[in-house]
Amino acid sequence: MDTPVELEPKEIEQPRLFCVAFDDSPEARCAVEHAASLARAGHEDCLLIVTVVRSASEREEAEKILGGAKALSFLYNKLIVTNTLVVVADDYARAFCETARNCQADYIVVGCRGSNFTRKFLGSTSKKITKLAHCPVLLCRPNAIKKGHHSQSSASSASN
């Protein structure tokens, strides 16, 4: 009689939520493109594109801008769900990170500027996001991607 063989359950890949900071800059557009290209079709991965405005009067314009970001993500990955959210707050980085945490984002994707390794490499907002983030942060530099280099990835996996 054959002995039964215990099979290891196949690891199930959980859907991932990429939370993307968006302000309509070239760096932010790069972040949307990169997040959309990372999302796996058929695995229920999702993008949440977030912008933070200082007052409710800016909400309508922000929603128009986010519509463009959503269309951009569709160009890179037609099979993923993309949602948008406008948050009203004074501190962009803090409000964005709180939103990502509340939505249980698996990854944060943010554009950054510059070629200098210090301040120019991480603008004040992207630097603050990496410090406040509850999950890994992927930093995207448009010039690096155009030249064929991969985006810089932050190892910040905050213990907040």
N, C-alpha and C positions, 0 to 999 in steps of 0.2 A: 504494500500500500504506500502510495506517495505521501510524503509529509507536506502539509500545507506550507506555502511560502508566504511570509508576511511582506506585503508590499508597502513601501514608504508612500504616504500620500503625496501626490504631486503638489509642489508649492504653487499656490494660487497667487497670481500677481494682482495685487489690489489696485484699484484706480488711483491715480495721483491727481492732485489739484495744484496747478501752477498759478500763483498769485503774481500778477505783473503790475508794476508801478508804471503809470502812464501820464505824461504831461505834454504830449504831441511834439516832443523834441526828436531829433534824429536818433539819439541814444535810446529813447523810449520805444520808438518804432523798431529799432534793432532788437530790443528785449522781447517785444511781441512776436516778431518773426522767429526768434530763437526758441522761445517757449512753445510756439505752435509746431515748430519742426521737431522738438523733443517729445511732444505728446504722442503716445502710441494709439494709433487707430485700432478700434476693436477692443480696447481695454477700458473704455469709459473714462479715459483721462479727460480733464476739463481745464479750461483756462478761465480765470477770473481777472479781468483787467480793471484796475482800480485807479481812479484819480481823486485827488483831494483838492477841494477849493476852500477859499477863506470865508465865503459868504453864500447864502442861499441864492442870491441874485446871479451868481456865476454858474449855477447848476445847469441851466438850459444850454449854455454854450459848451459846458463840459460834456453833457450828454451827446451833443453833436460830434464832438471830438472823439468820444468813445465809440460812436457808431463807425467812424473811419477806422479805428483800431480793430474793431470786431471784423470789419471787412478785410483788413490786412491779414488777420489771423486765418481767415477763411481761404485766402490765397495760398497759404503755406500748408494748411491741413484742413481739407474740406470735411473730414469725418469726426472732428472733435467738437464738443459743446463749448461755446464761448459765451460767458456772461460778463456784464459790465456793472460797475457800481460807482456812484459818486458819493464821496464822504465830505461833509462840511466840518472843517477844523482849522485851527491856527498852525499847528505843528504837523507838517506833511509826513515826515518820517514816522513820528509816533503814531499818528492816526492810521497810516498805512499798515504798520506792524501790528497794531491792535486789530485791525480788520482781518489781516492774514491769520492771526492767531484765532480770532473768533470763528473764522470760516474753516479752521483746521487745515490750512494750506500745508502741503507737503514740501513745496519749494517756493522760494521767492525769486523772481527774475526782475532785475533792474538794470537800466542802462547807466553807464558812467562815462565820463569824458577824460580827455587828456592823454598825454604820452609820458608825463613825468610820474615817477613811481610814488611820490608822496601825495600832496594835496591834489594835483591835477589828475592823478590816477583815480582817486576816489573823491568825487565832489562831496560837499558837506552833507547833502541829502543821502547819497548812496552810502557814505561812510557811517552815518547815523543809523541807517536801515540795517547794515551789517552788525552793528553793535546791539540793536534792539530786537533783532529777529529771533523767533522761537525755532526756526528750522533753517536748513541750508539755504544760502543765498548764491545765485548765479549772477555774476556781473558781466554785462555785455558791452563791448566797445565796438562801435561801428567800423572804425578804421582797422581794427585787428581782424574782424570778420572779412572785410573786403580784401585784405592782403592775404587771406587764406589761413590765418592763425585762428585757433579756437578761442572762445571767450575765456576771460579770467574767471575762475570759480573761487568763491570765498569758502573757507573751511569753517565759517561760523555756524555753529550748531548750538545756539544759545541755550543756556540752562535756566532760562526764566521760567 
